[in-house]
């Protein structure tokens, strides 16, 4: 009997210790660190926004009015407008747990189609631009169809499409550049997004305005429409989304088509930015767009992130690039710091994901 009572006391003691452990665990889950994790999980654009503000403040202290001038700050926007537009397309794809390595090639081919259709075939610039936008959408549809219907991995499909579109670009254009003077004289519509205007000493372009409006529209669509919620659902768990009635194949195809269309608009903006139609421009846009997305806090695992964060990520790269250039630093320091930011962003993303584990 004494032995039985002793065992009972030991059992009660174990239960007490276990309950204390559970209580301690719950306390940890409601601690400051967990609250920070939860806040960042709910507002994924918060981290890149904080980094952006700190980087602006840092270079402002180091460079003073040289960096804080309206011209310098708007120059950052002008420099990141192409990457920002392409990164918006890349964001949609990565939110579905995919990746698109062909965005840069689609952008350039679309711009080449706009230029060649105008100057080689004599089509009105309006029709040539429409053909370029249709070309980008078609490339996106092929990507989406191969991924959704044929069930090929996004990395392989877009890697192959990158090579195909790049080769098509050079073969079709014969590596010929259409000069800025010819475009300005005969088809100024192609340079529309490069048109500048002043507001209080700050210089903006229509390309910058388009980038900001694009991000604002996509942010609203992703958060407040059924299609946007389906995009997140597909990225979070494709099988669960299918079981809940989401037509995942249609969502994927639409995402890649919209991404292709956005890249075609980036091609139009690229003509305005550089003034000419060059088949060799924008070759690193795929890597730069992924960089902006990752630094912007969108998870490479899909289903989590904000397109506003992507804009902040692009601006962070622009701030570091211009700030270090104004300081006279070697360009390699820019790549080094951006590499650190990429690794840091992925590490933070992994840490934030633990809140939902």
SERO-4910 file (N, C-alpha, C, O; in steps of 0.05 Angstrom, whole numbers):
BEGIN
 pado doro    nc1    nc2    nc3   cac1   cac2   cac3    cc1    cc2    cc3    oc1    oc2    oc3
  Unk    A     17    -24      0      0      0      0     17     25      0     12     44    -14
  Unk    A     38     24     17     57     47     18     70     52     -9     74     75    -17
  Unk    A     77     29    -22     90     31    -48     71     43    -68     79     60    -85
  Unk    A     46     36    -67     25     47    -85     21     76    -81     19     92   -100
  Unk    A     20     84    -55     17    113    -49     41    129    -59     38    151    -68
  Unk    A     65    117    -56     89    130    -66     88    135    -96     96    156   -106
  Unk    A     79    113   -110     77    116   -139     57    138   -147     60    152   -166
  Unk    A     35    139   -131     15    160   -136     26    188   -133     21    206   -149
  Unk    A     42    191   -111     54    217   -106     73    224   -129     74    247   -138
  Unk    A     89    204   -138    108    209   -160     93    217   -185    101    235   -200
  Unk    A     70    204   -190     54    210   -214     43    238   -213     44    253   -233
  Unk    A     33    246   -189     22    273   -185     45    293   -189     41    315   -201
  Unk    A     69    287   -178     91    305   -181     99    308   -210    106    331   -219
  Unk    A     98    287   -226    104    288   -254     84    306   -269     91    322   -286
  Unk    A     58    302   -262     38    319   -274     42    348   -268     39    366   -285
  Unk    A     50    354   -243     54    382   -235     77    394   -251     76    416   -260
  Unk    A     99    378   -254    122    387   -269    115    392   -298    123    411   -310
  Unk    A     99    373   -309     91    376   -337     74    401   -341     77    415   -361
  Unk    A     55    405   -322     38    429   -325     54    455   -323     48    474   -336
  Unk    A     75    454   -305     92    478   -303    107    482   -329    111    505   -338
  Unk    A    117    460   -341    131    462   -366    113    474   -388    122    491   -404
  Unk    A     88    464   -389     69    475   -408     64    505   -403     62    520   -422
  Unk    A     61    512   -378     57    540   -371     80    557   -380     77    579   -391
  Unk    A    105    547   -375    129    561   -383    129    564   -414    136    586   -424
  Unk    A    122    543   -428    121    544   -457    101    565   -467    107    580   -486
  Unk    A     78    566   -454     58    586   -461     68    614   -456     62    632   -471
  Unk    A     83    617   -434     94    643   -428    113    652   -449    114    675   -458
  Unk    A    130    632   -459    149    638   -480    134    647   -505    142    665   -520
  Unk    A    111    633   -511     96    639   -535     83    667   -534     75    678   -554
  Unk    A     80    678   -510     68    705   -507     89    725   -500     83    748   -493
  Unk    A    115    718   -502    136    736   -495    141    757   -517    128    756   -538
  Unk    A    160    774   -512    166    796   -530    176    786   -557    167    796   -578
  Unk    A    193    766   -557    204    755   -582    182    744   -599    181    748   -623
  Unk    A    164    729   -586    142    717   -602    124    739   -613    114    736   -635
  Unk    A    119    760   -598    103    782   -607    115    795   -631    101    803   -650
  Unk    A    142    798   -631    156    810   -654    153    792   -678    147    801   -700
  Unk    A    157    766   -674    154    746   -695    126    748   -707    123    748   -732
  Unk    A    106    749   -690     78    750   -699     73    775   -715     59    775   -736
  Unk    A     83    798   -705     79    824   -719     91    823   -747     79    833   -766
  Unk    A    115    812   -749    129    810   -775    115    789   -793    115    792   -817
  Unk    A    103    769   -781     89    749   -796     64    761   -809     57    755   -832
  Unk    A     50    777   -793     25    790   -802     31    812   -822     16    817   -841
  Unk    A     53    827   -818     61    849   -835     88    844   -847    108    855   -838
  Unk    A     90    827   -868    116    819   -879    131    842   -892    155    840   -896
  Unk    A    118    865   -899    132    887   -911    146    904   -890    160    924   -897
  Unk    A    142    898   -864    153    914   -843    183    913   -842    196    934   -838
  Unk    A    195    890   -845    224    887   -844    238    903   -866    255    919   -860
  Unk    A    230    900   -892    243    916   -912    238    946   -909    256    962   -916
  Unk    A    215    953   -898    210    982   -893    229    993   -873    240   1015   -876
  Unk    A    233    978   -851    252    986   -830    280    989   -841    295   1008   -836
  Unk    A    289    969   -857    316    969   -869    318    993   -888    339   1006   -889
  Unk    A    297    999   -904    298   1021   -922    301   1048   -907    318   1064   -915
  Unk    A    285   1051   -886    287   1076   -870    315   1079   -858    326   1101   -858
  Unk    A    325   1057   -847    352   1058   -834    374   1064   -854    392   1079   -849
  Unk    A    372   1052   -878    392   1057   -899    391   1086   -909    412   1098   -914
  Unk    A    367   1097   -912    364   1125   -920    376   1143   -899    390   1162   -905
  Unk    A    370   1137   -873    381   1153   -851    411   1151   -850    425   1171   -845
  Unk    A    422   1127   -854    451   1123   -853    465   1140   -874    484   1154   -868
  Unk    A    456   1137   -899    469   1152   -921    464   1182   -918    480   1199   -927
  Unk    A    441   1189   -907    435   1217   -902    455   1229   -882    463   1252   -886
  Unk    A    461   1214   -861    481   1224   -841    509   1226   -854    524   1244   -848
  Unk    A    516   1206   -871    543   1206   -882    546   1226   -904    568   1237   -908
  Unk    A    525   1231   -920    528   1248   -943    513   1275   -941    518   1293   -957
  Unk    A    495   1277   -922    481   1302   -917    463   1310   -941    449   1293   -952
  Unk    A    463   1335   -948    445   1346   -969    452   1334   -996    435   1334  -1014
  Unk    A    476   1324   -999    484   1311  -1025    466   1287  -1031    460   1281  -1054
  Unk    A    457   1273  -1010    440   1250  -1013    411   1257  -1010    394   1245  -1024
  Unk    A    405   1276   -993    377   1283   -987    364   1303  -1006    342   1312  -1002
  Unk    A    379   1310  -1027    367   1329  -1047    345   1315  -1062    345   1291  -1066
  Unk    A    325   1331  -1071    302   1319  -1086    312   1305  -1111    300   1284  -1118
  Unk    A    333   1315  -1124    343   1302  -1148    354   1275  -1142    348   1256  -1157
  Unk    A    370   1272  -1120    382   1246  -1113    361   1226  -1106    362   1203  -1115
  Unk    A    341   1234  -1090    321   1215  -1081    303   1206  -1104    295   1182  -1105
  Unk    A    296   1224  -1122    280   1216  -1145    297   1200  -1166    286   1185  -1181
  Unk    A    323   1205  -1166    340   1189  -1183    340   1160  -1176    341   1142  -1193
  Unk    A    337   1154  -1150    334   1127  -1141    310   1114  -1153    311   1091  -1163
  Unk    A    287   1128  -1153    263   1118  -1164    266   1113  -1194    257   1092  -1204
  Unk    A    279   1131  -1208    284   1127  -1237    301   1103  -1242    297   1088  -1262
  Unk    A    321   1098  -1225    339   1076  -1230    327   1049  -1224    334   1029  -1236
  Unk    A    307   1048  -1206    296   1022  -1198    269   1017  -1212    257    996  -1207
  Unk    A    260   1035  -1229    233   1032  -1241    231   1006  -1257    211    992  -1256
  Unk    A    252    999  -1273    250    975  -1289    251    950  -1272    234    932  -1275
  Unk    A    270    950  -1253    272    927  -1235    246    925  -1218    237    903  -1213
  Unk    A    235    948  -1210    211    947  -1194    187    935  -1209    171    920  -1197
  Unk    A    184    942  -1234    162    931  -1250    166    901  -1255    147    886  -1251
  Unk    A    190    893  -1262    195    864  -1266    192    849  -1240    182    826  -1240
  Unk    A    201    861  -1218    199    848  -1192    170    844  -1184    163    825  -1170
  Unk    A    152    862  -1192    124    859  -1187    113    833  -1200     98    818  -1189
  Unk    A    123    828  -1225    115    804  -1239    127    779  -1225    113    759  -1221
  Unk    A    152    782  -1217    165    760  -1203    152    754  -1176    150    730  -1168
  Unk    A    141    774  -1163    128    770  -1137    103    752  -1140     99    734  -1124
  Unk    A     87    757  -1161     64    741  -1165     71    711  -1168     58    694  -1157
  Unk    A     93    706  -1183    101    679  -1188    111    666  -1162    104    643  -1156
  Unk    A    128    680  -1147    140    669  -1123    119    665  -1102    121    646  -1085
  Unk    A     98    681  -1101     76    677  -1082     62    650  -1087     50    639  -1068
  Unk    A     64    639  -1111     52    613  -1117     72    590  -1112     68    568  -1121
  Unk    A     95    597  -1099    117    578  -1094    131    570  -1119    143    548  -1121
  Unk    A    130    587  -1140    145    583  -1165    168    602  -1167    175    616  -1148
  Unk    A    179    603  -1191    200    622  -1197    200    626  -1228    194    607  -1242
  Unk    A    208    650  -1237    208    655  -1266    235    667  -1273    240    691  -1268
  Unk    A    252    651  -1285    278    660  -1294    277    674  -1321    298    684  -1331
  Unk    A    254    674  -1334    252    685  -1361    242    713  -1362    238    724  -1384
  Unk    A    237    726  -1339    225    752  -1339    241    773  -1354    230    789  -1369
  Unk    A    268    773  -1351    285    792  -1365    284    788  -1395    282    807  -1410
  Unk    A    285    763  -1403    285    757  -1432    258    765  -1444    258    776  -1467
  Unk    A    236    759  -1430    210    767  -1440    208    797  -1443    197    808  -1462
  Unk    A    219    811  -1423    219    841  -1424    233    851  -1449    222    868  -1463
  Unk    A    257    841  -1454    273    851  -1476    260    843  -1503    259    859  -1521
  Unk    A    251    818  -1506    238    810  -1531    213    827  -1537    208    834  -1560
  Unk    A    198    833  -1516    174    850  -1520    182    877  -1530    168    888  -1548
  Unk    A    203    889  -1519    212    915  -1529    222    913  -1557    218    932  -1573
  Unk    A    236    892  -1564    246    888  -1591    223    885  -1611    223    897  -1633
  Unk    A    202    870  -1603    178    868  -1620    166    895  -1625    158    902  -1648
  Unk    A    163    911  -1604    152    938  -1607    168    955  -1627    157    968  -1645
  Unk    A    194    953  -1624    212    969  -1642    212    959  -1671    209    974  -1690
  Unk    A    215    933  -1674    216    921  -1701    190    923  -1716    190    929  -1740
  Unk    A    168    919  -1702    142    922  -1715    137    950  -1725    123    955  -1745
  Unk    A    148    970  -1711    145    998  -1719    163   1005  -1742    154   1017  -1762
  Unk    A    189    997  -1740    209   1007  -1760    214    987  -1783    220    995  -1805
  Unk    A    210    961  -1778    215    942  -1800    190    938  -1817    191    936  -1841
  Unk    A    167    937  -1803    142    931  -1818    124    956  -1822    104    955  -1836
  Unk    A    132    979  -1810    118   1003  -1814     90   1005  -1801     73   1020  -1809
  Unk    A     86    989  -1780     60    990  -1766     59   1015  -1748     79   1025  -1739
  Unk    A     35   1025  -1744     32   1048  -1725     43   1040  -1697     39   1017  -1689
  Unk    A     56   1058  -1684     67   1052  -1657     47   1040  -1638     54   1023  -1622
  Unk    A     22   1049  -1639      1   1039  -1621     -3   1008  -1625     -5    993  -1606
  Unk    A     -4   1000  -1650     -7    972  -1656     18    956  -1649     16    933  -1640
  Unk    A     41    968  -1654     66    954  -1647     69    950  -1617     78    929  -1608
  Unk    A     60    970  -1602     61    967  -1572     42    945  -1564     48    928  -1546
  Unk    A     18    944  -1576     -2    924  -1569      9    896  -1576      5    877  -1561
  Unk    A     24    893  -1598     36    868  -1606     57    859  -1586     60    836  -1580
  Unk    A     73    879  -1576     93    873  -1556     81    863  -1530     91    844  -1518
  Unk    A     59    876  -1522     45    868  -1498     33    840  -1501     34    823  -1483
  Unk    A     22    834  -1525     11    808  -1531     33    787  -1531     29    764  -1522
  Unk    A     57    794  -1541     80    775  -1542     87    767  -1513     91    743  -1508
  Unk    A     90    786  -1495     97    780  -1467     76    763  -1454     83    744  -1439
  Unk    A     50    768  -1459     29    752  -1448     30    724  -1458     25    705  -1443
  Unk    A     35    720  -1484     37    694  -1496     60    678  -1484     57    654  -1478
  Unk    A     83    690  -1480    106    676  -1467     98    667  -1439    105    645  -1430
  Unk    A     84    685  -1424     75    677  -1398     55    655  -1398     55    637  -1381
  Unk    A     37    654  -1418     18    632  -1421     32    606  -1425     24    586  -1413
  Unk    A     52    606  -1442     67    581  -1447     80    571  -1422     79    547  -1415
  Unk    A     92    589  -1407    104    581  -1381     83    569  -1362     87    547  -1351
  Unk    A     61    583  -1359     39    574  -1341     27    547  -1350     22    530  -1333
  Unk    A     23    544  -1376     11    519  -1386     29    495  -1381     20    474  -1373
  Unk    A     55    499  -1386     74    477  -1382     76    469  -1352     79    446  -1345
  Unk    A     74    489  -1335     76    485  -1306     50    473  -1295     51    454  -1279
  Unk    A     28    484  -1303      2    476  -1292     -9    450  -1304    -18    432  -1290
  Unk    A     -7    447  -1330    -19    425  -1344      0    402  -1349     -7    378  -1345
  Unk    A     25    408  -1357     44    386  -1362     59    378  -1336     72    358  -1335
  Unk    A     55    395  -1315     66    389  -1288     97    389  -1288    109    374  -1273
  Unk    A    109    407  -1303    138    410  -1303    146    430  -1281    131    448  -1275
  Unk    A    170    427  -1269    179    445  -1248    182    473  -1259    193    477  -1281
  Unk    A    173    494  -1244    176    521  -1253    205    529  -1260    210    543  -1279
  Unk    A    224    520  -1244    252    527  -1248    261    517  -1276    274    532  -1291
  Unk    A    254    492  -1282    263    481  -1308    249    494  -1331    262    501  -1351
  Unk    A    223    498  -1329    208    511  -1351    218    539  -1357    224    545  -1380
  Unk    A    221    555  -1336    229    583  -1341    259    585  -1348    267    604  -1362
  Unk    A    275    566  -1339    303    566  -1347    305    560  -1377    320    573  -1391
  Unk    A    289    541  -1386    289    534  -1415    277    557  -1431    287    564  -1452
  Unk    A    255    570  -1421    243    592  -1435    262    616  -1436    262    630  -1456
  Unk    A    277    620  -1415    297    641  -1415    316    638  -1439    321    657  -1454
  Unk    A    326    614  -1443    345    609  -1465    331    612  -1492    342    624  -1510
  Unk    A    307    601  -1494    292    602  -1519    286    631  -1527    290    640  -1550
  Unk    A    275    646  -1508    268    674  -1514    292    691  -1519    292    709  -1536
  Unk    A    314    686  -1505    338    701  -1509    349    697  -1537    357    715  -1551
  Unk    A    350    671  -1545    359    665  -1572    341    677  -1594    350    688  -1614
  Unk    A    315    675  -1589    295    686  -1608    299    716  -1610    297    728  -1632
  Unk    A    305    729  -1588    309    758  -1587    332    765  -1606    330    784  -1622
  Unk    A    355    752  -1604    379    758  -1620    375    751  -1649    383    765  -1667
  Unk    A    362    727  -1654    357    719  -1681    338    738  -1696    343    745  -1719
  Unk    A    316    745  -1682    296    762  -1695    306    790  -1700    302    802  -1721
  Unk    A    321    801  -1680    330    829  -1683    356    831  -1699    364    853  -1706
  Unk    A    369    808  -1704    395    808  -1717    415    826  -1702    433    838  -1713
  Unk    A    411    826  -1675    428    842  -1657    430    871  -1665    450    884  -1661
  Unk    A    408    881  -1676    407    909  -1686    393    927  -1665    372    921  -1655
  Unk    A    406    949  -1660    395    969  -1641    382    992  -1657    393   1002  -1676
  Unk    A    357    998  -1649    343   1021  -1661    350   1046  -1645    344   1047  -1621
  Unk    A    361   1065  -1658    372   1089  -1644    350   1107  -1632    328   1108  -1641
  Unk    A    359   1120  -1611    340   1138  -1597    331   1161  -1614    308   1169  -1613
  Unk    A    349   1171  -1632    341   1193  -1649    319   1185  -1668    300   1201  -1673
  Unk    A    321   1161  -1679    300   1151  -1698    273   1147  -1684    252   1154  -1695
  Unk    A    274   1137  -1659    249   1133  -1644    237   1160  -1637    213   1164  -1640
  Unk    A    253   1179  -1628    243   1205  -1620    230   1219  -1644    211   1234  -1641
  Unk    A    242   1215  -1668    232   1230  -1692    207   1216  -1704    189   1230  -1714
  Unk    A    205   1189  -1702    185   1175  -1717    164   1161  -1700    141   1156  -1708
  Unk    A    172   1153  -1675    153   1138  -1658    157   1145  -1629    166   1128  -1613
  Unk    A    152   1170  -1621    156   1179  -1593    140   1164  -1573    146   1164  -1549
  Unk    A    118   1150  -1582    102   1135  -1563    118   1113  -1550    113   1106  -1527
  Unk    A    138   1102  -1564    155   1081  -1553    171   1091  -1529    178   1076  -1511
  Unk    A    176   1117  -1528    191   1129  -1506    173   1142  -1485    183   1158  -1468
  Unk    A    148   1135  -1486    128   1148  -1468    136   1147  -1439    134   1167  -1425
  Unk    A    144   1123  -1429    150   1120  -1401    175   1134  -1392    180   1136  -1368
  Unk    A    190   1144  -1411    214   1160  -1404    209   1190  -1402    227   1205  -1396
  Unk    A    184   1198  -1408    178   1227  -1406    180   1237  -1377    170   1224  -1359
  Unk    A    194   1259  -1374    200   1270  -1347    182   1294  -1341    174   1308  -1359
  Unk    A    177   1298  -1316    163   1321  -1307    173   1328  -1279    182   1311  -1264
  Unk    A    171   1354  -1272    181   1364  -1246    159   1370  -1226    138   1381  -1233
  Unk    A    164   1363  -1201    146   1370  -1179    164   1380  -1156    177   1365  -1143
  Unk    A    164   1406  -1152    180   1418  -1131    210   1412  -1132    222   1407  -1111
  Unk    A    221   1412  -1156    249   1406  -1159    256   1377  -1161    279   1370  -1168
  Unk    A    237   1359  -1156    241   1330  -1159    233   1322  -1188    212   1331  -1198
  Unk    A    249   1306  -1200    244   1297  -1228    233   1269  -1228    245   1251  -1218
  Unk    A    209   1266  -1240    196   1240  -1242    193   1233  -1271    195   1250  -1289
  Unk    A    188   1207  -1276    181   1198  -1303    155   1183  -1302    147   1174  -1280
  Unk    A    142   1180  -1325    117   1164  -1325    123   1135  -1318    105   1121  -1309
  Unk    A    147   1126  -1323    155   1099  -1315    153   1095  -1285    144   1074  -1275
  Unk    A    162   1115  -1270    161   1114  -1241    132   1114  -1231    125   1099  -1213
  Unk    A    116   1131  -1244     87   1132  -1237     74   1105  -1242     58   1095  -1226
  Unk    A     81   1093  -1265     69   1067  -1272     77   1046  -1251     61   1030  -1243
  Unk    A    103   1046  -1243    112   1026  -1223     97   1029  -1197     88   1008  -1186
  Unk    A     93   1053  -1188     79   1057  -1162     50   1049  -1165     39   1036  -1147
  Unk    A     37   1057  -1187      9   1050  -1191      6   1019  -1194    -14   1008  -1184
  Unk    A     24   1007  -1208     23    978  -1211     24    963  -1184      8    945  -1179
  Unk    A     43    971  -1168     46    959  -1141     21    964  -1125     12    945  -1111
  Unk    A     10    988  -1126    -15    994  -1110    -38    977  -1119    -53    967  -1103
  Unk    A    -41    974  -1146    -64    958  -1156    -60    929  -1149    -79    916  -1140
  Unk    A    -36    918  -1152    -31    890  -1146    -34    885  -1116    -45    864  -1108
  Unk    A    -26    904  -1099    -29    901  -1070    -58    899  -1063    -66    882  -1046
  Unk    A    -75    915  -1076   -104    915  -1070   -116    888  -1080   -131    876  -1066
  Unk    A   -109    880  -1105   -120    856  -1117   -113    831  -1100   -129    814  -1096
  Unk    A    -88    830  -1091    -79    806  -1076    -92    804  -1049    -96    782  -1039
  Unk    A    -99    827  -1037   -110    827  -1010   -141    827  -1009   -153    818   -990
  Unk    A   -153    838  -1030   -182    843  -1029   -199    829  -1051   -222    836  -1054
  Unk    A   -187    811  -1066   -203    797  -1086   -200    767  -1082   -181    757  -1070
  Unk    A   -219    752  -1093   -218    723  -1091   -193    712  -1106   -180    694  -1096
  Unk    A   -187    724  -1129   -164    714  -1144   -138    718  -1127   -121    700  -1127
  Unk    A   -136    741  -1114   -112    745  -1097   -110    725  -1075    -88    715  -1069
  Unk    A   -132    719  -1062   -132    699  -1040   -125    671  -1051   -112    655  -1038
  Unk    A   -134    666  -1076   -127    640  -1088    -97    638  -1094    -85    616  -1092
  Unk    A    -85    660  -1102    -56    660  -1107    -41    653  -1082    -23    636  -1082
  Unk    A    -48    665  -1059    -36    658  -1034    -41    629  -1026    -24    615  -1016
  Unk    A    -66    620  -1031    -73    593  -1023    -57    572  -1039    -48    552  -1028
  Unk    A    -53    577  -1065    -38    559  -1082     -9    558  -1072      3    536  -1071
  Unk    A      2    580  -1065     30    581  -1055     33    568  -1028     54    556  -1022
  Unk    A     13    571  -1011     15    560   -984     12    530   -984     28    516   -971
  Unk    A     -8    519   -998    -12    490  -1000    -29    484  -1024    -54    487  -1022
  Unk    A    -17    477  -1046    -32    473  -1071    -53    451  -1068    -76    454  -1078
  Unk    A    -46    429  -1055    -65    407  -1053    -89    415  -1035   -112    408  -1042
  Unk    A    -84    429  -1014   -106    438   -996   -124    458  -1011   -148    458  -1008
  Unk    A   -111    475  -1028   -127    494  -1044   -146    479  -1063   -169    487  -1067
  Unk    A   -135    458  -1075   -152    442  -1094   -175    429  -1079   -198    429  -1090
  Unk    A   -170    419  -1055   -191    406  -1040   -213    426  -1031   -236    418  -1028
  Unk    A   -205    451  -1028   -225    471  -1021   -238    484  -1045   -253    504  -1042
  Unk    A   -234    473  -1068   -249    482  -1092   -235    503  -1109   -247    513  -1129
  Unk    A   -210    509  -1104   -195    528  -1120   -185    515  -1145   -173    493  -1144
  Unk    A   -190    527  -1168   -180    516  -1194   -151    525  -1197   -145    545  -1209
  Unk    A   -133    508  -1185   -105    516  -1183    -91    519  -1210    -74    537  -1213
  Unk    A    -98    502  -1229    -86    504  -1256    -92    531  -1268    -75    544  -1280
  Unk    A   -118    539  -1266   -126    564  -1278   -112    588  -1264   -103    607  -1277
  Unk    A   -109    586  -1238    -95    607  -1223    -66    609  -1232    -56    631  -1236
  Unk    A    -53    586  -1234    -24    586  -1242    -21    598  -1270     -3    615  -1274
  Unk    A    -37    589  -1289    -35    600  -1316    -40    630  -1316    -26    645  -1330
  Unk    A    -60    639  -1302    -66    668  -1301    -43    683  -1289    -37    705  -1298
  Unk    A    -30    672  -1268     -8    686  -1255     15    690  -1275     27    711  -1277
  Unk    A     22    668  -1289     45    670  -1308     38    688  -1332     55    702  -1343
  Unk    A     12    688  -1340      4    706  -1362      6    736  -1353     16    752  -1368
  Unk    A     -4    741  -1329     -3    769  -1319     27    777  -1315     34    800  -1321
  Unk    A     43    758  -1306     72    764  -1303     84    771  -1330    100    789  -1332
  Unk    A     77    755  -1350     87    761  -1377     79    788  -1387     94    802  -1400
  Unk    A     53    795  -1382     43    821  -1391     58    844  -1376     65    864  -1389
  Unk    A     62    841  -1351     76    861  -1335    105    864  -1346    115    886  -1348
  Unk    A    118    842  -1353    145    843  -1364    145    857  -1391    164    872  -1397
  Unk    A    124    854  -1406    121    868  -1432    119    899  -1427    131    914  -1441
  Unk    A    104    906  -1406    102    935  -1399    130    944  -1390    138    967  -1396
  Unk    A    145    927  -1376    172    934  -1368    190    938  -1393    207    956  -1393
  Unk    A    185    922  -1414    200    926  -1439    194    953  -1451    212    967  -1461
  Unk    A    169    961  -1450    161    988  -1460    174   1010  -1443    185   1029  -1454
  Unk    A    174   1006  -1417    187   1025  -1399    217   1026  -1404    230   1047  -1401
  Unk    A    229   1003  -1411    257   1001  -1416    265   1019  -1439    286   1032  -1439
  Unk    A    249   1019  -1460    254   1036  -1483    255   1065  -1475    272   1080  -1483
  Unk    A    235   1073  -1458    235   1100  -1448    259   1107  -1430    268   1129  -1430
  Unk    A    268   1087  -1415    290   1091  -1397    317   1095  -1411    332   1114  -1405
  Unk    A    323   1078  -1431    349   1080  -1445    346   1096  -1471    366   1103  -1483
  Unk    A    321   1100  -1480    317   1116  -1504    317   1101  -1530    305   1109  -1549
  Unk    A    330   1077  -1530    332   1061  -1554    320   1034  -1550    312   1027  -1528
  Unk    A    319   1018  -1572    311    990  -1570    336    973  -1574    346    971  -1596
  Unk    A    345    961  -1553    370    946  -1554    365    917  -1545    355    912  -1523
  Unk    A    372    897  -1562    368    869  -1555    387    859  -1533    384    837  -1523
  Unk    A    407    876  -1526    427    868  -1506    422    880  -1479    436    875  -1460
  Unk    A    401    896  -1476    395    910  -1451    380    891  -1432    367    872  -1440
  Unk    A    381    898  -1406    365    884  -1386    371    855  -1382    353    839  -1375
  Unk    A    395    846  -1387    402    818  -1386    402    807  -1357    398    783  -1353
  Unk    A    405    824  -1337    406    815  -1309    380    820  -1295    378    817  -1270
  Unk    A    359    826  -1310    333    833  -1297    322    810  -1281    309    814  -1261
  Unk    A    327    785  -1290    316    762  -1275    328    760  -1247    314    756  -1227
  Unk    A    355    763  -1246    369    762  -1220    362    785  -1203    357    782  -1179
  Unk    A    361    809  -1215    354    833  -1199    326    832  -1188    321    842  -1166
  Unk    A    308    821  -1204    280    819  -1194    278    800  -1171    264    806  -1151
  Unk    A    291    777  -1172    291    758  -1150    304    771  -1125    294    767  -1103
  Unk    A    325    786  -1129    338    800  -1107    318    819  -1093    317    819  -1068
  Unk    A    304    835  -1108    284    853  -1097    263    839  -1082    254    847  -1060
  Unk    A    253    816  -1093    232    801  -1080    241    789  -1054    227    790  -1034
  Unk    A    265    777  -1054    275    764  -1029    281    785  -1008    272    781   -985
  Unk    A    294    807  -1015    299    828   -995    273    840   -986    271    850   -963
  Unk    A    253    840  -1003    227    851   -996    210    834   -978    188    842   -970
  Unk    A    220    810   -971    207    794   -951    187    774   -961    173    761   -945
  Unk    A    184    770   -987    166    749   -998    180    723   -995    203    719  -1004
  Unk    A    167    704   -983    179    677   -978    182    662  -1004    164    660  -1020
  Unk    A    206    650  -1007    211    633  -1031    196    607  -1029    194    593  -1049
  Unk    A    184    601  -1006    168    577  -1003    139    582  -1012    123    564  -1013
  Unk    A    132    608  -1018    106    615  -1028     86    620  -1006     90    611   -983
  Unk    A     64    633  -1013     41    636   -995     44    658   -974     25    662   -958
  Unk    A     66    672   -973     70    693   -952     87    715   -963    107    711   -975
  Unk    A     78    740   -958     93    763   -966     75    785   -977     51    781   -981
  Unk    A     86    808   -982     71    831   -992     86    843  -1015    110    846  -1015
  Unk    A     71    851  -1036     83    863  -1059     94    891  -1053    112    901  -1066
  Unk    A     84    903  -1032     95    928  -1022    124    924  -1013    141    941  -1017
  Unk    A    129    901  -1000    155    894   -992    174    892  -1015    198    899  -1013
  Unk    A    165    882  -1038    181    880  -1062    190    908  -1071    213    912  -1078
  Unk    A    172    927  -1070    179    955  -1077    200    965  -1058    219    978  -1067
  Unk    A    196    960  -1032    216    969  -1013    243    955  -1018    264    968  -1015
  Unk    A    242    929  -1026    267    915  -1032    282    927  -1055    306    930  -1054
  Unk    A    267    934  -1076    280    947  -1099    292    974  -1092    313    982  -1101
  Unk    A    277    989  -1075    287   1015  -1066    312   1013  -1048    330   1030  -1049
  Unk    A    313    992  -1032    337    987  -1015    361    983  -1033    382    995  -1027
  Unk    A    359    967  -1054    381    963  -1072    389    990  -1085    412    996  -1088
  Unk    A    368   1006  -1093    374   1032  -1105    388   1051  -1086    406   1066  -1094
  Unk    A    380   1051  -1061    392   1068  -1041    421   1061  -1036    438   1079  -1036
  Unk    A    427   1035  -1033    454   1027  -1029    472   1033  -1054    495   1041  -1051
  Unk    A    460   1028  -1077    476   1033  -1102    483   1062  -1105    506   1069  -1110
  Unk    A    463   1080  -1102    469   1109  -1104    486   1119  -1081    504   1135  -1086
  Unk    A    480   1111  -1057    495   1120  -1034    524   1114  -1035    541   1131  -1030
  Unk    A    530   1089  -1042    558   1081  -1044    572   1095  -1068    596   1101  -1067
  Unk    A    557   1099  -1089    569   1113  -1113    575   1142  -1105    597   1152  -1113
  Unk    A    558   1155  -1090    563   1183  -1082    586   1184  -1063    600   1205  -1061
  Unk    A    591   1162  -1047    614   1162  -1029    640   1155  -1043    661   1156  -1031
  Unk    A    638   1148  -1069    662   1141  -1084    672   1113  -1078    695   1107  -1084
  Unk    A    655   1096  -1067    664   1068  -1060    664   1051  -1085    651   1057  -1105
  Unk    A    681   1030  -1084    682   1011  -1106    655    998  -1110    641    992  -1091
  Unk    A    648    993  -1135    622    980  -1141    619    953  -1129    596    944  -1124
  Unk    A    641    940  -1124    640    913  -1112    628    913  -1084    617    893  -1075
  Unk    A    631    936  -1070    619    938  -1043    588    936  -1045    575    926  -1027
  Unk    A    577    947  -1066    548    945  -1070    539    916  -1072    520    908  -1058
  Unk    A    553    901  -1088    546    872  -1091    550    857  -1065    534    840  -1058
  Unk    A    571    864  -1050    577    851  -1025    554    856  -1005    544    837   -993
  Unk    A    546    881  -1002    525    888   -983    498    877   -991    482    868   -975
  Unk    A    492    877  -1017    467    865  -1027    467    835  -1022    446    824  -1015
  Unk    A    490    822  -1025    491    793  -1019    486    788   -990    472    769   -983
  Unk    A    496    805   -972    491    802   -944    461    806   -938    450    792   -922
  Unk    A    449    826   -951    421    831   -947    404    807   -956    384    800   -943
  Unk    A    411    795   -978    396    771   -988    397    749   -968    376    738   -961
  Unk    A    421    742   -958    423    720   -939    408    727   -913    395    711   -901
  Unk    A    411    753   -905    397    762   -880    367    760   -883    353    753   -865
  Unk    A    357    767   -907    328    767   -912    317    739   -910    296    734   -899
  Unk    A    332    719   -922    323    692   -921    324    681   -892    306    666   -884
  Unk    A    345    689   -877    347    680   -849    324    691   -833    312    677   -817
  Unk    A    317    717   -837    295    729   -823    268    715   -830    251    710   -813
  Unk    A    266    708   -856    241    695   -865    238    667   -851    217    660   -842
  Unk    A    260    653   -849    260    627   -835    252    631   -805    237    615   -794
  Unk    A    263    651   -793    257    657   -765    228    664   -761    215    656   -742
  Unk    A    217    681   -780    189    689   -778    170    665   -782    149    663   -770
  Unk    A    178    647   -800    161    624   -806    157    606   -782    137    590   -781
  Unk    A    175    607   -763    172    590   -739    147    597   -723    138    581   -707
  Unk    A    137    622   -727    114    630   -711     89    614   -719     70    611   -703
  Unk    A     89    604   -744     66    588   -753     71    558   -750     53    542   -757
  Unk    A     94    551   -740    101    523   -738     87    510   -713     90    486   -708
***
